[in-house]
Amino acid sequence: MKITVQSTDLKKYLGIVNRGIGSRPQLPILSGMLLRVTKDEVNLVSTDLEVSFWVRLPAKIEEEGEMVVPAKLFSELVASLPIGVVELSANKETLKIEAKGISSEIMGQSAEDFPSIPRAKKIQLTLKSGEFRQKMDRVCISAARDDTRPVLTGVLWELSEKRSVLAATDGYRLSVDKLEVAKSGIEKDTRFILPARSLSEISKVLGETGEDSFGVEFDKENQQVIFTITDMEVSSRLIAGEFPPYQQIMPNTYSTKAVFNREELLEAVKRANLFARDNANIVKMIIEGEKLIIKAESSQLGSNSSELEAEVEGEGLTVAFNARYLLDYLAVNNVERVVWETEGELKPSVFKREDNDGWVQVIMPVRTQN
């Protein structure tokens, strides 16, 4: 194997492929990345068996071959190279790296045991990158972080011809939004559960590459989803199982409604959370007349209270929330004013944007002794 490549290209694509290297690989070979050179192209491949990255590296090909190289060492070495041409060549299981008077050799291993990575065959959806990234920020905050119930670590996609309804829940909060589809060749009323972690990785890659749009293919047979972004592909396993009937959780009516400034609420919850950390992160949202009061107290630390102006419809009440859920929601919301609707102190609360663009955030209150 022998190729010549620009160091800037090598650094760029290694940065992307490294996202597929797990911190604690299930198999020793997964701590490496596959470097494959054919007569037509050079590929870099990585996987942690959940998310896989494949990229086409622009390079001059002189000799074919393939090997697995230790990802961390290879990437750190390349990051230290000066701008210019880099020559990579392999002799058996040793990769030689040469650039401007620099010569290094890295011990690799055979590619025989490296897992087979699914490749895209036919793009079924075309999505706009900017909208996709926005929706993932909104929805993925509600996906579960642990694997106790795998379906809750994913985002449900309910696909129709022109849009997809997205939903995620960890049992304590629920995010629902809609994603417009620029082009679709998929069956109507199709449902898939995609890992939230994979979607977040795709969102980051799109932000780095600056692509306007990208393609998606769902491989039912192999239970995979493959995202195609110009000269790279990211594949992920689909999550098997039944997603909870989230429509049953979403309230359709309210007895109290309040509209207030998002930035003011965010800062008030941040202050309250300083005192709530020793009290299970509990903060209280209190409606009194035309005021919204954010309050938290701790027997060890003290208390904090902030008053916000609000447009109120309905009865006054006090609702306790986990501050982290409120902060996660407010951090990804860029609207000026937020709408809060609730039927009572222990009923699911609905948060919306004032422009009502279709994004709904439901947060379950916390039952307190008081």
N, C-alpha and C positions, 0 to 999 in steps of 0.2 A: 504494500500500500504506500502510495506517495501522492501528496497533494500540496498545492501552494495556495495560501489564503491570506487576506488582509487581517491584521490583528484586531482592527475595530469590528469587523464582521464576526470574528471568532468570539470576541468578548461579548458582543450583543447577544448572539444565539446561545452561548453557554449560560448567560444569565437567565434565559427563558427555560432552557432544558433542565437547569438545576432545580426548578420548581417541582420536578417529578422525583427528586431524590428524597426519600423519607429520612427523618432524623434517627429512626431506629428501624432499619430495613428488616423485613421478614426473612430475607435470604441474603447471604453475603454478596452475591453478584449484583444485587439491587443498589449497592452503594456506588456502583459504577455506571457509566453511560456508554451506550453502544456507539461506536464510530464506524460507520459503514460507507465504503466507497465502491460504487459501481461505475461502469463506463459512462453512465449518463448523469449521475448526481452524487453528492456527498450528503449523508444524513447523520444527524445527532439524535439519539433516542434515549429517553429515561422513563422509568415507571416505578411506582410503589405498589403496584397491583390494583390500585383504586383509580389513580389518575396517571395518564401516560402523555408524554410530550414527544413529538416528532417534528424536526425542522429540516429544511433543505438549506445547506450551507453553500453560499456562492464561493466557488473555488476552482482552480485549474487542476484537472485530474491528469496524473501521469501514470498511476498504477493502481489497480483495484485491490480490495482487501477489506477485512473487518476485524475489530477487536473491541474488548471492553476495557475502558480505562478508568482508574479511580477518579470519581467526579470532583471531589473536594480538592485534591492535589492538583489535578489538571487545570481546574478553574482558577485556583489561586496563582498558579504559575503563569497562566496566560494573562491574568490581570496585571502582572508585574512587567509584561513585555512592552517595549516601546512601540509607537505607531510605525507601521510598515509591514513588510511581507514576512509571513511565518511559513516555514516549510515543515510539514508533518510527514514522517515516514516510519514504517514499521518493519521490524525484522522478527519474525515469529511472534512472541508476546511482549516485545519491547517497543514502546513508542518513542521516537526521537523527535525533539522539538528544536528547531534552529531559527534564530532571528538576530540579525545585526551583532554578530560576535558572541551570541548567547547559544549555548548548546546544552540541552538537558535530555535525559532518558528516564522514562517512567515505565515501571513494570506493570503490564496489564494482564489480561487473561483471555482465553478463548471465548468467542461469541456463541458457542454451541448451546450453553445453558441459559442464555439470555431469553426472557419470555417473548413470545410472539405478540406484537402490538397490532391491534386492528387498524385498518386503513379505510379512509372514506371511499365510497363507491359512487354514491349519488346524493347530491345535496337536496334535502327536502324542504328546508326553510331558509329564507334569507332574512336576517335581522339587522336593524340599525344599531351600531355599536354604542352610540351615546345613550339611546333610550334603554338598551339592555343593561348598561352599567348602572344607570339610575335605578332601574327596577330591582336589580340584584341587591344594591345597597339597602333598598327599602324592605325587601322580603326576607333576605337571609338573616337579618337580625333576630327573627323569631324561630329559626331552626334550632333544634336541640344540639347541645355540644357533646353530650355523651351518647354511647351506643346502646343504652339500655333498651330503647325501642328504635331500631334502625330507621323505620319510616319517618320518624320525627326529626332525623338529621338531614332530611331532604326537603326539596321544594317540589310541590305538585305542579305539573304543567297540564292544563286541560286545553287541548288544542282544537281550534276550529279553523275555518278557511282563512280568516283575516286577522285573528287575534288569539292570544293564549292567556288564559286566566292562571295566575300564579298564586300559590298559597303555601304558607309555612307556619308551623306551630310547634311549640315545645310543651304544650299542655297548660301553660300559664299565660301565654300571649299568642296572638294570631295576626299575621300580615296577609292581606289579599290585595292584589294589584292586577292590572291588565297590560299585556305587552303586544303592541301592534306588529303584525307580520308583513314584511314587504313583499314576500313571494312564498307561496306554499304549494307543495306537492304531496301533502300528507292526508291520510284518511280523516274524515270529520269525526269529532267526538272521541279523540284518542287521548289517553291519559298515561303519563309517565311520572315517576318520581326520580329527580336528579339530586345527587349529593350537593348540599349547600357549599361544601368546601370546594368542590370542582367548579361550581359556578363563580365563586369568589375568585378562584385562580384565573378563570377565563376573563373575568372583568379586569383583573390587574394586567394581564397580557394585552388586552385591547387598549388599555390606557397607555401602555408603553409603546405599542406599535403605531397608534394613531389611525388605525384603519377605520373607514366610515361604516363598513358593513362586513358581515361574515356569514358563512353557511353552517347549517346544522343537519346532521343525519342521525336518525334513530334506527339502530340495528336491533330489531326485536329478537331475532334468532339468537344472537350472542349477548343480548341484554346490555348493549353498549350505546352511548351517545358520542358522536364525533363532531367536534367543532373545527371548521376549516377557516383559517385566517391566512390568506395569501400563501406564503411559502412555509406554513406550519400547520400541524394538526394537533388537537388536544382531545384525547378520548377518555371516557369515564364509564365506569359500570353504572347501570341503572339499579335502583333500589327496589327489591321485590317486596310485595305486601300491599295491604289496603290502607290508604291514607284516611285519617279520621273524617267523618262527614262534617266538614268545617262550617257548612252553611247553617247547621243547626245551632252553632255557637254564636253566630252573628245576630245581635239584637236588631230588630226592625223599628222599634219605638223607643221613646225616651220620656222621662218625666222632668228632667232637668237638662238644660243646654247652656253652655257657656262658650263665649268666643273671646280669645285673649291673644296677646302678643307672644309669639313663639320664643323670641330671643330673651324676653323678660322671664318667661317661665323656665327656660333652660338655665339661666343664671340663678334663679331662685332655687331650683332643684339641686343644682351643684352645691350651693351654700348649705341647704338643708342636709344634703348627703354627708357633709363633714361631721354632722352630729348623729346621723342615722347609722353610720358604719358599725357602731357598737350595739345597735338595736335592730339587727336583722335587715338593715337597709330600708326600714320603713319610714316613709314620709307621708304626710297627710295633705290632701287637697280639700280645702274647706271653702264652700260658697256661702257668703253672708251678704245679702243684699246685692249690690253691684260690685262686690269685691271677691277676688279669689285669693285665699291665704294659703301659702305653702309653709308647712310647719314640720319640724322634727325635734325630738328631744331624747336625751340620754341621761340616765341617773349618774353616770360617771363624768360626762363631758359638759352637760348643760343643754341649752336649747337654742333654736333659731326659728324666726318667723319672718316671712316676706309677704307684703300685700301687693297685689296686682289689680289694675283696673280690668273689668270684664263686662261684656254684654251678656246679661243673664236672663234666661227664660225658664220659669218653673220654680221649684222649691229649693231652699237652701239645704245643704247636707255636707257630711264629712266622709271622705273615702280615703282609705289607706292603700298605698301602692308600694311595690318594691322600686326603689329609686333607680336601680340599674335599668329596669324596663323603660321607664320614662326617659332616661338619659339616652339610651340607645335609639329610641324613636325620634327624639328631638334633634339628635345629632345629624341624622340623615335627612331631615326635613328642611328644605330651604325656603319655605313659604313665610310670609310675614305674620300671618295670623292662623291660629289653630282652633278647631272646633272640638269641644268635648261634650259627648252625650252619654247620659246614664239613666237607668231606671231605679237606681238605689245603691245603698252603701255596699252591698255584697253582690250586686249584679255586674256582669261584664260591662266595662266601659269602652266606648267607641271614640277614637280620635281620628279626625279627618282634617284635610286641608280646607281652608275657606273656599278655594276655587273648586272643591269637590271633583278632583281629576280622576277619581276612581280608586284611589289608594285608601284602604281602610285598615286601621290598626286597632285591634281589640286587646285590652289588658285586663286580666282578672285582678280584682281587689284582694287585699290581704285582710284576713279576719284578725282583729286585735281584741285584747282582753277588755279594753275600754268601750 
